[in-house]
Amino acid sequence: MKYMDDTIVKGNLANERLKGEGEKVFYKTYNRFPVAFDHAKGVYIYDAGDKKYLDFGAGISVCGLGYGNELLNTAMKNQIDKGLLHTSNLFYNEPAVEAAEKLTAMSGMDKVFFTNSGTEAVEGALKIARRYHYNKGKKGCEIIAMQGSFHGRSMGALSVTGKDHYREPFEPLVGGVKFAVYNDLSSVEALVNENTGAIILETFQGEGGIYPATEEFLKGVRKICDEHDLLLIFDEIQCGMGRTGYLFAWQEYDVKPDVLTVAKALGNGVPIGAFLARGEAAEAMKPGDHGSTYGGNPFVCAVASAVLDVFKEADIPGHAKAVGDILWKSLEEIKEKFPELVVDHRGKGLIQGLEFKEGVKVGDIVKKALLEQQLILISAEHNTIRFVPPLVIEKEHVLEMQEKLTAVLEKM
Ligand SMILES: *Cc1c(COP(=O)(O)O)cnc(C)c1O
């Protein structure tokens, strides 16, 4: 606040000063853009100089309901007024029970464990896989993951992340992980042996460059898992919560996982994730096997519970599908207009990507969009721009994005 209150500091100077101060104190694992955000409303965010930006990144697919949603604000304020933000998991609390009831019902899973992040949800899912097979006398089961995948940065989640440059500096990681080729069923089959215990995949790869799984692939891995008693883990941390036009991406093809991870848009910005399981997998871990001090506290669960209400009542997945069609058309137009820059357009609903030709500096496009057009975009992989706006955007916002991005690309 001191920078906003400082009347001498105006406009870009406030952004500059926060950048300068931040660089001195933050552990440098990020290259941040020279913009400091301060407040937001709907699908627009304002920087420290009060400049207005159109948001097509949603805080990396998090703020599905945009900013300043009244129902969420009321839920947060009510919980604050009750004075109880945290209880620990040694007791029950109503928001957590409600959020759990809603999330299990809407996902068709039996049990849920709330975490503080997506990464922790993945950790829990991996522990279920090990525990499930341990219970049957198979210790240290192997896990098949996918090349190009992203599951998080902790040692466990990193172990199943299919990107060498993320993994190598931190090896040795958790052992027993093998990588198959996404959407290539025979590459999965080739890795299954008597020690295999689970297959983990994103139903739609986000960080890896915006690649949806094919129906054939999902059905095929489900069949392999059924035949070999393997747990099928779907990581829907990014693609779930309405983004593909379905509450969960697997619901489009009705290929149900045994274990499901959720996070990002579940809390619309408050840190909450979850792993869910069904059938025998839902009973695999025993009291004492897993825990979290904060996980599922009444504050974050009050928000998640309200998020789930809004998703249901306003049919947010249906809206994402409808506006997704408009986005599709708009990005097709951009692709056609700039054939010398854009090589591919992928995705569905409100998770779409434009892949640029090798050599095109996608980082420059993203930076120019931000600084010159006040359009927030994020990249995925090195040559793809990922479009993951708040799910509540309307046609007018898509057209505004198209205009701004076109202006940037015309100057490339
Ligand atoms: C973002 C993401 C994660 C990690 O979630 P965090 O909340 O950053 O820990 C895991 N899996 C997928 C698919 C993601 O997109």
The ligand as an SDF file (V2000), in Angstrom:
LIG
                    3D

 15 15  0  0  0  0  0  0  0  0999 V2000
   -0.4540  -25.8100  -12.1810 C   0  0  0  0  0  0  0  0  0  0  0  0
   -0.4460  -27.2820  -12.2920 C   0  0  0  0  0  0  0  0  0  0  0  0
    0.0310  -28.0830  -11.2370 C   0  0  0  0  0  0  0  0  0  0  0  0
    0.6610  -27.5100  -10.0060 C   0  0  0  0  0  0  0  0  0  0  0  0
   -0.2520  -26.7720   -9.2560 O   0  0  0  0  0  0  0  0  0  0  0  0
    0.3040  -25.7170   -8.1500 P   0  0  0  0  0  0  0  0  0  0  0  0
   -0.9590  -25.1750   -7.5570 O   0  0  0  0  0  0  0  0  0  0  0  0
    1.1330  -24.7230   -8.8650 O   0  0  0  0  0  0  0  0  0  0  0  0
    1.0670  -26.4880   -7.1520 O   0  0  0  0  0  0  0  0  0  0  0  0
   -0.0660  -29.4500  -11.3860 C   0  0  0  0  0  0  0  0  0  0  0  0
   -0.6110  -30.0050  -12.4870 N   0  0  0  0  0  0  0  0  0  0  0  0
   -1.0830  -29.2580  -13.5080 C   0  0  0  0  0  0  0  0  0  0  0  0
   -1.6880  -29.9250  -14.6900 C   0  0  0  0  0  0  0  0  0  0  0  0
   -0.9900  -27.8700  -13.4550 C   0  0  0  0  0  0  0  0  0  0  0  0
   -1.4130  -27.1380  -14.4880 O   0  0  0  0  0  0  0  0  0  0  0  0
  1  2  1  0
  2  3  1  0
  2 14  2  0
  3  4  1  0
  3 10  2  0
  4  5  1  0
  5  6  1  0
  6  7  2  0
  6  8  1  0
  6  9  1  0
 10 11  1  0
 11 12  2  0
 12 13  1  0
 12 14  1  0
 14 15  1  0
M  END
$$$$
